[in-house]
Amino acid sequence: YSLFSIPYPLFSIHYSLSTVLYPLSTIHYPLSTAHTKMPRNCASCNSNFDKSSFSRTQWAKGLGSSRCYSCVENNRQAGGGGGRTANDNRSSSATERRNNATNATFTNYNLENPFAEGGFRWVAKGTYTKGQRAGETCVCKWFKTGHVFSETFFSLDIMAMERSVMIVQEWNSRRFVNKTVKVNVPEVWTFLPQSGKWAGTKVLQEPFIHNYRKFNSNSGWADDATPWPRVMQALSHFSYHSSAGQFVLCDLQGGEYSNGVVLTDPVILSRTKRFGVTDLGAEGISSFFSNHVCNEFCKRDWAMPANRTQYFRPQQGTSMAGTGRNKAVPTRISRVPLTTVYDEYDY
C-alpha cells in the first residue's frame, strides 16, 4: 500500500510546478497596460524615472521642468539650486544594483505561495526574460491586504531608497572597509493583461539576493556577532553623523557576497517622518542609539544624539509608526560603555 501511494504526491508536485507563467513588464514598457504613465527625465539630474519618482506638484510641471524626489530633497538640504550631477550619477551606479531588464515571469504557484514576507509585503520569486539579466532570478514585492496600495506609498518607498543610495555611496567613498556595500534599487512594474487575476497589479521589482540575513532593525535591535553585521551597525551610525543628525539608515538586511554586501528594503528614520510608515521619527532615532554599541568600524568623532531614550522595544522585525504597538516605557537616557569616550552632540 505504501509503495502504491508514492506516485500520487510526486504527480501532484509536478503539476503545481507546471502552472502558467505570468509575464511582468515595467510600467513604461509598450506591452504594459499603464500607457498613461510614461517615463520622464528629471530636469536636474537628467535621470529617467517613472511617475512614482516625482511628487504630484513636480509631475504637473511637465516635461523639461519636473524634478525627481531626490533632487528636490538635495536642493532643500543645500538651500539652493541644483540636483545630482553627472559625477554623482556615475559614482552612484557603483552603489546601485538595478533590474537592468524589462520583463520577467512568475509561476502562479510562486505568486500564490510567496517564499518570504515582511511586516506589510509579500515576496515571490521569478525569472527575468528580457534584458541584461535575462535568465537570472528576480523577486517582486506587493502589499498585504489591508495596507496602502496607492502610488504615494510606492513613491515613499522609492524616495527612501534614493536617500539610502546617497548615504551608502558616501560610505563607500570613504573606504572604511575594503569591500563595497550595494543597494537593490526597486522599480514599479505592472503585470500584463494576460496575467489572470494579477493583471494590472503593481509590484516592486528587483534582483534576487542570495545568502540573506538581517543586520539590524528600525527599533534598535542589532546583530553584532560577526564582522559584516558590525560593519552594518557602523554604517547606521555613520548615516546619522554624515547627515548632521537628520537621518539614520537602518533596518539593514541583505546578502553577503565575497566582494561585499547587497542591501534591500532599508529604512530611513528622519526627524520629520518624511519616509513613510517605517520612519519612526525622532523617537526612532533615539531608540536606535539607545541600543547602539560602537565597534571597531565606528569612529570616535562620529556624532551621537544627546537623547538616547528607548521609545520602542528593540525587535528584529520592522516596526511601523501609527500602529500603537511596540512602544516602550521611557526610563532614563541610555549610557554608552565607559571604555569609549564620545562628544554628545544633537544637531
N, C-alpha and C positions, 0 to 999 in steps of 0.2 A: 504493500500500500504506500509506504513512504517513498519508494523508488518511482512509483507511478505518478506521484503528485509533484515531482520535481519540475517536469517540463512546463507546467502551467504558469508558475510565477516567472520563470525565465521568459516565456512568451509575452506576458503582460508588461514586463520591463522593456522589452524590445519595442513593443507597441507605443509605450509612452514616450520613448526617445525618438520615434519616427513621426511625431506630430508635425503639423505645418509650421514652417519657418515664417516669422512675421518680419517683414522688412522695415527698416527705420531710415529716415533721411533727416538731415539738418533742416531747420525751418526755412532756410533760404534756397534749398535745393529745388530745382524745377519740378520734381515729381511730388513735392510736398503739397499738402492741402493749404498751407498758410501762405498763399500768394501775396497777401497784402503786407506781409512782414519781411520785406526785403532788407538786406544788409545795408549799412551806411558807413562811410568813412568819418572818423572823428575829425573835427575841424582843427584840433590842436595837435594830436599825435599822428594823425592820418592812418591809424589802425582801423581795420574793417571789423565792425561789430553788428550783431543783430539788435533789434529794438529793445531787448531786455537790458542792454548795457547803457541805455540812455534814460534819463528822467523824462516824465511827460513834457515838462517845460522845454528841455533841450531838444527832444524829438520834434516838437511842434515848430521849432525854428527852421526846420527844413534842411535840405542838402547844402553842404558847404558852411553851415553855421552851427550845427549840433555838436556838442562836446560830450564825451563819454563820462560816466560817473567818476572814473579815476582822475581824469584831467580836471574836472570841476573841483574835486576834492583837493588835488595838488594845488590848484590855483587858490583855493580858500586857505590852505595851510601856509602857502607862501605869501599870501596877502597881495598878490599881484597877478600879472598875466602869464600865460604860457602853460602848457601841459607837459607831457612827456616828450623828450626829444628823440631824434633818431638814434643817438647813442644809448639812451635809456632803453629803447626798444630792442637794440641789438644785445645788450647785456642781460635784459630780462629773458630773452629767448633761451639762454643757458640755464635759467632757473625754471622756466615753464615746461611742463610735459603735456602736450596737446594731443587731440584726436588725430590730426593730420589724415582725416578720412571724411567721406561724405555719406557713406551708407554702412549699415550693419544689419544682421539678422539675429533674432531671438526665437527660440522654440517656445511654443505655447506652454510646455511643461515648465521651463525655467521662469517664465513670467508668472505662472500660477503658483510656483514654489520658489520664491526668492531664496538665494543662498545666504543672505545676510540682511540685517536691518539695523537702523539707528533709532534715535529717540522718536523720529517722526517720518522716516523714509524707509522704503523697501529697496533692495538692491538685487538685480538679476544679471546673470552673465550671458554674453552673446559673443558674436564674431564680426569683426569688420569685413566688409565685402568690396569696398571701393576706396582707393586712396593709398597713401604710403604704408599704412598699417594693415592693408588687406591680408586676411588670414590670421591676424593676431586677436587675442581675447580682449573684450571690452566689457563695460558694465553700463547699465542705465539705472537711474535712481528716480523714484517718484514718491509723492507724498501719501502718507497713510490716510485712510478715511477719517474725516473729522478735522484734518488740518487744512491750512490755507492752500488753494490751488492757483491763486492769482499771479499775474505777471510780476506784480510788486514783490512777491516772495522770491521768485526767481531772480529778480533784479538785486535784491539784498544779498542773496547768495553770491552772485557774481561780483558785486561790489566788495564784499568781504574777501573774496578770492583775490581780486586785483590788489587790495591792500596787503594781503598776505604775501603775494608775489613780490611786492615792493620791499617788504621787511626782509624776506628771505634773500632777495637779491642783494640788499645791503649787507646782510650777514655773510654771504658768500664772498663778497668783495673784500671783506676784512680778513679773510683766510684764518679764522680762529682755529679751524681744523683742516686737515689735508684731504677731506672728502667734500663732495658737493651735496647740498640739500636742494631737491627739486619739489615742485608743487604741481599736482594734477590740476589742469585748468579745464573745468567742465564747459559744455556748450548746451544750449537748449535745442533739443531735436524733437521731431514730431513723427509719430507713426503714420504710415501711408494708408490710403483708403482701403486697401485690400487686407488690412490687419485685423479684421473681425471687430470684436468689441473694443480693441485697443486703438482703432483708427482715430486719428486726431489727438490722441493723448500726448501731452508734452512731458518730456523727461529731461533730466540732466545726464549727459553722455560723457564718458571719459575712459581712458585706458585702464585695463585691469592692473591691480597691484599684487605682486607676489610677496610672500614672507610677511604677511600683515601682522602688525601689533599696535597696541595703543601705548603712548608715551606719557600723556597727562590729560587732564580734563579741564573744563572751564570753571570748575568749582574748587580747585586746589589739590585734587588727587594727582599723584605723580609716581611714576616708576623710576627709580634711580639705581636699579640693581646692577646694570651693565653700562659700558661706556656710551652707546648710542642714546639710550634714554637720558643719561646725564647731559649729553650734548643738547638734547631737546629742551631740557629744563633751562639750560643756559640760553638757548635761543629765545625762549619765552621771556626770560629776564632781560635779555638784550633788546627785545621789542619795546619794552617799557622805557628803557634808557634811551634808545635811539629816537623814540617819538616824544621825548620830553614829558613822559608820564601820561600821554594821552591814550595809548593803546597797549594791550597785551595780546600777543598771538599765542593761542593755547588750544586745548582740545586736540593736541597733535597726535596724529595716527597715520600709519602708512606702512611701507615695506622697506626692509633693509636689503641693500644690494652690495656687491663687492666694492663698488665705487661711490657709494653714498646712500642717501635715503630719499624716498619719494613720499610726500605727504598728500593727504586728501581730506576734504571737509574740515579744514581748520576753522576755528572760531576767533573772531576779533572782539575783545572787550574794549569798550570805549566809554569815556565819561559821560557821553550824551546818548548812549544806547542807540546808535545810528545803524547798527548792523543786524537788526532782526531779533527774533525771539531767543536766540542763544547768547546774545550780547547782554550780560548781566550788569553792565554799567559799572559805576564807581565801586559799588559794593562787591561786584565780582572781582575787580582788580584787587581790592583789599583782601578778599577771601583767598585769591590765588597766592598772594605773598604771605598770608598767614601760615601757609604750609610749605613755603619755598625755603629750601636749604641750599645755599650756594655750594658749588662743587668746583673741581679743578678747571672747568671750562668757563666759569664766570670770572669777571674781572672785578677787582676790589673797588674801582672807581665808578662802577655802574650804579645808577640811582636806584633807590628803593622808596616806596611810598611811606610817608610818616604814619599813615593809618593802615595797620595790618590786622584789623579786626576780622574775625571769621564770621561772615554773614550767611554763608552757605556751608552745609556739611560736605566735606570732600567725598566725592563718589566717582567711580570710574566712568560711568555713563555721562552723557551730555545733559546738563541742566538747562531748563528753559524758563525765561522770565515770564511773570504773569500767571504762573500755574498755582502759586501758593504752596508749592512743595519745596522740600529740601532747604528750608530756612533754618539757620542755626540761631541759638540764643546767644547774642553777643556777650563776651566776657571782657577781659582786658586785652589790650593790644598784644599780639604775639611778639615774642622776643627772639632775635636771631642768636645763634650759638655764640658763646663768649670767646671762642677761639678765632672769630673773624670780626674785623672792625669795619663798620660802614658809616658813611655820612648819610643821615636820614633826610633826603630831600622830598619834597612833594611839589612838583612843578605845576 
